[in-house]
Amino acid sequence: MGSALANRLAGEGHEVRGLDDLSAGDPARLSARVLFTRGDVNDRPKLWTHLQDVECVYHLAARVSVPESVLYPREYNAANVGGTVSVMEAMRDAGVRRVVFVSSGAVYGEQAEQPLSERQRPAPRSPYAVSKLSAEFYVHTIGILWGLETVALRVFNAYGPGQPLPAAHAPVIPRFLRQARQGGSLVIHGDGSQTRDYVYVDDVMDALVAAATARSVDRRVINIGSGRETSVRALAHLVGEVTGRSIDVLYSKAENGGVSRMCADIALAEEKLGFRPKLTLAEGLRLTVSQDPRFAPETTRL
């Protein structure tokens, strides 16, 4: 999401600075108009220098894998919570006006009531979700104490071209697309009935851009999703349709920290940000396949 956002803002004529440690990102995806620096958000001198004369900070820096966080909670706390505090301190010292913090729908945890509203009490089930909720509280509280404008966007399952595809704990959509491209079986963790709210990256960008200047969003937490609930089994079927492959599905043990259902109530995002997702999941998957060379069909050599 970071590169997509930076390119979008630069394309709209803004001066954009990006900071990333490149643990997952790829600077080759950035427009030449983006001033990029390699660095860590916990490097306070570098962060402070980078924020001089900046009006708004988009804070997306985080480790983002639920199953990985179960194995390495200390590292997730250091990056996601400690990194957020470092950003807020640097903002205060540099005189930045507003921060748009990218949180996660994972903070809700297991909930009987769907779709998930911002009024519902979070019940995180993984260290990743705990770290995001803790960071939300830091952003909100520090914003009040230091007079900074803050808005937290709880982004649900964002996907699209360029999404990182690590060897372990890969997100489900790029993992399925890679497996389909290679002609292999799609591996579902659990029975496949679990649902998620998948939202295309360009739709998320609409919300992020709007949040920088929107009125009446200070101190707000706002859901960003498609507002549609899709089971993992249905996603696997859709990947087969989009890629034109005959799909075999294998089932494995459910991952720790997961939840059975997730669907975002996006009424507040529409009210405060004018947010309306444009793409269906099928349309977004087709765009992802067509724009990401990792998922292009292999050609047969004669």
C-alpha positions in Angstrom: 0.0 0.0 0.0 2.9 2.4 0.7 4.2 2.5 -2.9 0.6 2.8 -4.3 -0.1 5.7 -2.0 3.2 7.5 -2.7 2.7 7.2 -6.4 -0.9 8.3 -6.2 0.0 11.4 -4.2 3.0 12.3 -6.4 0.8 11.9 -9.5 -1.6 14.5 -8.0 1.2 17.0 -7.7 2.1 16.6 -4.0 5.7 16.6 -2.7 6.0 13.0 -1.3 8.7 11.6 0.9 8.9 7.9 1.7 10.7 6.1 4.4 10.9 2.2 4.5 13.4 -0.3 5.8 12.7 -2.5 2.7 12.0 -5.6 4.8 9.0 -6.1 2.5 8.8 -3.1 0.2 10.4 -2.6 -3.3 11.6 0.9 -4.2 11.5 -0.1 -7.9 7.7 0.3 -7.7 8.0 4.0 -6.7 7.6 6.9 -9.1 10.8 8.9 -9.8 8.9 11.9 -8.3 8.9 10.3 -4.8 11.8 11.2 -2.6 12.6 7.9 -1.0 15.0 7.2 1.9 15.8 3.8 3.3 15.4 3.8 7.0 13.6 2.5 10.1 10.8 4.4 11.9 12.7 3.7 15.2 15.7 5.7 13.9 14.5 8.9 15.5 17.2 11.3 14.1 16.5 10.1 10.5 12.8 10.2 11.1 12.9 13.8 12.5 15.0 15.0 9.6 12.6 13.4 7.1 9.5 15.1 8.6 10.7 18.7 8.4 8.1 20.9 6.6 5.7 18.0 6.2 2.0 18.7 6.6 0.6 15.2 6.9 2.1 11.8 7.8 0.7 8.5 6.5 1.9 5.9 9.0 1.8 2.4 7.3 5.1 1.0 8.7 4.4 -2.3 10.3 4.9 -6.0 10.4 1.7 -7.5 9.2 1.5 -11.3 9.4 -0.9 -12.8 12.0 0.8 -16.2 12.1 4.2 -14.7 12.2 3.2 -12.5 15.1 2.2 -15.6 17.1 5.9 -16.7 16.8 7.5 -13.3 17.3 5.4 -11.1 19.5 8.3 -9.1 20.9 9.4 -8.1 17.4 5.8 -7.1 16.5 5.5 -5.0 19.6 8.8 -3.2 18.8 8.0 -2.5 15.2 4.3 -1.8 15.4 3.9 -0.1 18.8 7.4 1.2 19.4 7.6 2.4 15.8 4.3 4.3 16.2 5.4 6.1 19.3 8.6 7.1 17.5 6.5 8.5 14.6 4.3 10.5 17.0 7.3 11.9 18.9 9.0 12.9 15.6 5.8 14.5 14.4 5.5 16.6 17.6 9.1 17.8 17.3 8.9 18.6 13.6 5.5 20.3 13.9 3.5 18.0 11.6 -0.3 18.8 11.6 -2.0 15.4 11.0 -1.3 11.7 11.0 -3.3 9.1 9.1 -2.6 5.8 10.9 -3.3 2.6 9.0 -4.7 0.1 11.5 -6.4 -3.2 10.8 -9.7 -4.9 10.9 -7.9 -7.7 12.8 -8.4 -5.6 16.0 -12.0 -6.8 16.2 -11.2 -10.4 16.7 -14.0 -12.9 16.9 -17.4 -11.2 16.8 -20.9 -12.7 16.5 -22.3 -9.5 15.0 -21.5 -8.8 11.4 -20.7 -6.5 9.6 -18.2 -5.1 12.1 -19.0 -1.5 13.2 -16.6 0.9 14.8 -18.9 0.9 17.8 -18.1 -2.8 18.6 -15.5 -3.5 21.3 -12.2 -4.9 19.9 -11.2 -8.4 21.0 -7.8 -9.0 19.3 -6.7 -12.7 19.0 -3.1 -12.3 17.8 -0.1 -10.3 18.8 -0.4 -8.5 15.5 -3.9 -7.4 16.3 -2.9 -6.4 19.8 0.0 -4.3 18.4 -2.3 -2.5 16.0 -4.9 -1.8 18.7 -2.2 -0.6 21.1 -0.8 1.7 18.4 -4.3 3.1 17.8 -4.5 4.1 21.5 -1.1 5.7 21.4 -2.0 7.7 18.3 -5.3 8.8 19.9 -3.9 9.6 23.3 -0.7 11.4 22.1 -2.8 13.3 19.6 -4.9 14.7 22.4 -2.0 15.5 24.7 0.1 17.2 22.1 -2.6 18.8 19.9 -2.0 16.6 16.8 -4.8 15.8 14.4 -5.2 12.0 14.2 -7.4 9.5 12.3 -7.0 5.7 12.3 -8.2 3.7 9.3 -9.0 0.1 10.1 -8.2 -1.5 6.7 -9.5 -5.0 6.2 -7.9 -7.5 3.7 -6.3 -5.2 1.1 -4.9 -6.8 -2.0 -3.6 -5.9 -5.5 -0.5 -5.7 -7.7 2.8 -5.7 -5.9 1.5 -7.2 -2.7 4.5 -8.8 -0.9 4.7 -12.6 -1.3 7.1 -13.9 1.4 8.1 -17.5 1.4 6.4 -18.1 4.7 3.0 -16.8 5.9 2.1 -15.3 2.5 -1.3 -13.4 2.3 -4.0 -15.6 0.9 -4.7 -13.8 -2.4 -1.2 -13.6 -3.8 -0.5 -17.1 -2.5 -3.6 -18.5 -4.3 -2.7 -16.6 -7.5 0.9 -17.9 -7.5 -0.3 -21.5 -6.8 -2.9 -21.2 -9.7 -0.3 -19.9 -12.1 2.1 -22.7 -11.3 -0.7 -25.2 -11.8 -0.6 -26.5 -8.2 -3.3 -27.1 -5.6 -4.6 -24.2 -3.6 -4.0 -24.8 0.1 -6.6 -23.6 2.5 -5.9 -23.3 6.2 -9.0 -24.6 8.1 -12.2 -25.7 6.4 -12.5 -22.7 4.1 -15.8 -21.5 5.6 -14.0 -18.6 7.3 -14.8 -15.2 5.6 -12.9 -12.0 5.0 -13.6 -8.6 3.5 -11.2 -8.2 0.5 -10.7 -4.6 -0.7 -8.7 -3.6 -3.8 -5.7 -1.4 -3.2 -6.9 1.5 -5.4 -10.1 1.7 -3.4 -8.0 1.8 -0.2 -6.0 4.7 -1.8 -9.2 6.7 -2.2 -9.9 6.5 1.5 -6.3 7.3 2.5 -6.1 10.4 0.2 -9.4 11.7 1.5 -8.4 11.2 5.1 -5.5 13.8 4.8 -7.9 16.7 4.3 -11.3 15.5 5.5 -13.1 17.5 8.1 -14.6 16.1 11.3 -12.4 13.0 11.4 -10.0 14.1 14.1 -9.7 11.3 16.8 -11.9 9.0 14.6 -11.4 5.3 13.9 -12.9 4.4 10.5 -13.3 1.0 8.8 -12.1 0.6 5.2 -13.2 -2.4 3.4 -15.5 -3.6 0.6 -18.5 -4.2 2.8 -18.8 -7.7 1.3 -18.1 -11.0 3.0 -16.3 -13.8 1.0 -15.4 -17.2 2.2 -12.0 -18.6 1.5 -13.6 -21.5 -0.4 -15.4 -19.0 -2.6 -12.2 -17.0 -3.1 -10.4 -20.2 -4.3 -13.2 -20.8 -6.8 -13.0 -17.2 -8.0 -9.2 -17.5 -8.5 -9.8 -20.5 -10.7 -12.3 -18.5 -12.8 -10.1 -15.5 -13.1 -6.9 -17.5 -14.0 -8.7 -20.0 -16.2 -7.3 -22.9 -14.2 -8.9 -26.1 -13.0 -8.4 -25.7 -9.3 -7.8 -28.5 -6.8 -8.1 -27.5 -3.2 -6.2 -29.1 -0.3 -7.0 -28.4 3.4 -4.6 -28.0 6.2 -4.6 -27.1 9.9 -6.1 -23.7 10.7 -3.6 -21.1 11.7 -3.4 -19.7 15.2 -4.9 -16.2 15.7 -7.5 -16.4 12.9 -11.2 -15.6 13.2 -14.2 -17.2 11.6 -15.8 -14.1 10.0 -14.9 -10.6 9.0 -16.9 -8.0 7.1 -16.6 -4.3 7.4 -19.4 -1.9 8.1 -18.3 1.1 5.9 -21.1 3.5 6.6 -18.9 5.8 8.6 -16.2 5.9 5.8 -18.9 6.9 3.3 -20.2 9.6 5.6 -16.8 11.1 6.6 -14.6 10.3 3.6 -17.0 9.9 0.7 -15.6 6.4 0.4 -17.4 4.0 -2.0 -15.5 0.9 -3.2 -15.5 0.8 -7.0 -14.3 -2.7 -7.7 -15.8 -6.1 -7.0 -13.5 -8.9 -5.9 -13.6 -10.5 -9.4 -12.7 -7.2 -11.0 -9.9 -6.6 -8.6 -8.5 -10.1 -9.1 -8.5 -9.6 -12.9 -6.6 -6.3 -12.5 -4.1 -7.9 -10.2 -3.4 -10.8 -12.6 -3.1 -8.4 -15.6 -0.9 -5.8 -13.8 1.4 -8.1 -11.7 3.9 -10.0 -13.8 4.3 -12.6 -11.1 0.8 -13.9 -11.9 0.9 -13.7 -15.7 0.2 -17.0 -17.4 3.3 -19.0 -18.4 3.8 -19.3 -22.1 4.7 -22.6 -23.8 7.8 -22.7 -25.9 7.8 -24.6 -29.1 
